[in-house]
Amino acid sequence: QLQASGGGSVQAGGSLRLSCVASGRASISYSMAWFRQAPGKEREFVAAINWSGGASYHADSVKGRFTVSRDSAANTMYLQMNSLKPEDTAVYYCAHKGVNGAYDYWGQGTQVTVSS
């Protein structure tokens, strides 16, 4: 239902662009979001975007460095990550939020590793 891609290994200061393609029931979206989970830590919110209108929200830890966007026609959400830091190292997950407000579909995760 959700297919995430674009992760990789970069040096600090580098950039990556993640993509998340929604299909099936997950393509009918109220909003979508990115979360991340670092080793030994809980999953945390990164950014979200409303599918209609495009209003976006970013966690304070990534504000000014990461930008969430979407291509509604392609059922795809993006996360442009610039000025990456080692503390951004995590598995990044995309998630679909239904009209009931719950995240009901999750992608498989894509690994982002930032070396100093």
C-alpha positions as CSV (number, residue, x, y, z in Angstrom):
1,Q,0.0,0.0,0.0
2,L,2.9,2.3,0.8
3,Q,6.3,2.0,-0.8
4,A,9.2,4.1,0.6
5,S,12.5,4.6,-1.2
6,G,15.4,6.9,-1.4
7,G,17.4,6.2,1.7
8,G,21.1,5.7,1.7
9,S,24.4,6.7,3.3
10,V,25.7,10.3,3.1
11,Q,28.2,12.4,5.0
12,A,27.1,15.2,7.3
13,G,25.9,18.2,5.4
14,G,24.7,16.1,2.5
15,S,21.2,15.7,1.1
16,L,18.8,12.9,0.3
17,R,15.3,12.8,-1.1
18,L,12.8,10.1,0.2
19,S,9.8,9.1,-1.8
20,C,6.6,7.3,-0.7
21,V,4.2,5.9,-3.3
22,A,0.7,5.1,-2.1
23,S,-1.5,2.6,-3.9
24,G,-4.8,0.9,-3.3
25,R,-6.8,2.1,-0.3
26,A,-3.8,4.1,0.9
27,S,-4.0,6.3,-2.2
28,I,-7.1,7.9,-0.8
29,S,-5.5,10.2,1.8
30,Y,-6.5,12.7,4.4
31,S,-2.9,13.3,5.1
32,M,0.4,11.5,5.1
33,A,3.5,11.7,7.3
34,W,7.1,10.7,7.8
35,F,8.3,9.2,11.0
36,R,11.7,7.9,11.9
37,Q,13.2,5.5,14.4
38,A,16.8,5.4,15.5
39,P,18.4,2.4,17.1
40,G,17.3,2.1,20.7
41,K,14.8,5.0,20.4
42,E,11.1,5.3,20.0
43,R,9.6,6.2,16.7
44,E,9.2,10.0,16.3
45,F,7.3,12.3,14.1
46,V,9.3,14.1,11.4
47,A,6.8,15.8,9.0
48,A,3.3,15.6,7.7
49,I,1.3,17.0,4.8
50,N,-2.4,17.4,4.1
51,W,-3.3,15.8,0.8
52,S,-5.8,18.5,-0.2
53,G,-4.4,22.0,0.2
54,G,-0.9,20.9,0.9
55,A,-0.5,22.4,4.4
56,S,2.7,20.9,5.9
57,Y,4.1,20.4,9.4
58,H,7.7,19.7,10.5
59,A,9.2,18.7,13.8
60,D,11.4,21.3,15.4
61,S,14.4,19.1,15.0
62,V,14.2,19.1,11.2
63,K,12.6,22.5,10.6
64,G,14.5,24.5,8.1
65,R,16.4,21.5,6.9
66,F,13.7,19.0,5.8
67,T,10.8,19.8,3.5
68,V,7.8,17.5,3.0
69,S,5.8,17.8,-0.3
70,R,3.4,15.7,-2.4
71,D,2.4,15.1,-6.0
72,S,-1.3,14.3,-5.7
73,A,-1.6,13.1,-9.3
74,A,1.2,10.5,-8.7
75,N,0.0,9.6,-5.2
76,T,3.5,10.3,-4.0
77,M,4.9,12.1,-0.9
78,Y,8.5,13.3,-0.7
79,L,10.9,14.3,2.0
80,Q,13.7,16.5,0.9
81,M,16.4,16.3,3.5
82,N,19.3,18.9,3.4
83,S,22.1,19.6,5.8
84,L,21.9,16.2,7.2
85,K,23.4,15.5,10.6
86,P,24.6,12.2,12.2
87,E,21.6,12.4,14.6
88,D,19.3,12.1,11.6
89,T,20.4,8.5,11.2
90,A,17.3,6.3,11.4
91,V,14.9,4.2,9.5
92,Y,12.4,6.5,8.0
93,Y,8.8,5.4,7.6
94,C,5.9,6.9,5.7
95,A,2.4,6.6,7.0
96,H,-1.1,7.2,5.7
97,K,-3.7,8.9,8.0
98,G,-7.3,8.1,7.3
99,V,-10.3,10.4,7.8
100,N,-10.7,8.9,11.3
101,G,-7.4,10.5,12.3
102,A,-5.5,7.2,12.8
103,Y,-2.3,6.2,10.9
104,D,-3.7,3.1,9.3
105,Y,-1.1,2.2,6.7
106,W,2.7,2.2,7.1
107,G,5.5,1.8,4.6
108,Q,8.3,-0.7,5.0
109,G,10.9,1.8,6.0
110,T,14.1,3.1,4.3
111,Q,17.4,3.4,6.1
112,V,19.2,6.8,6.2
113,T,22.7,6.8,7.6
114,V,24.6,10.0,8.1
115,S,28.3,9.8,8.9
116,S,30.4,12.6,10.5
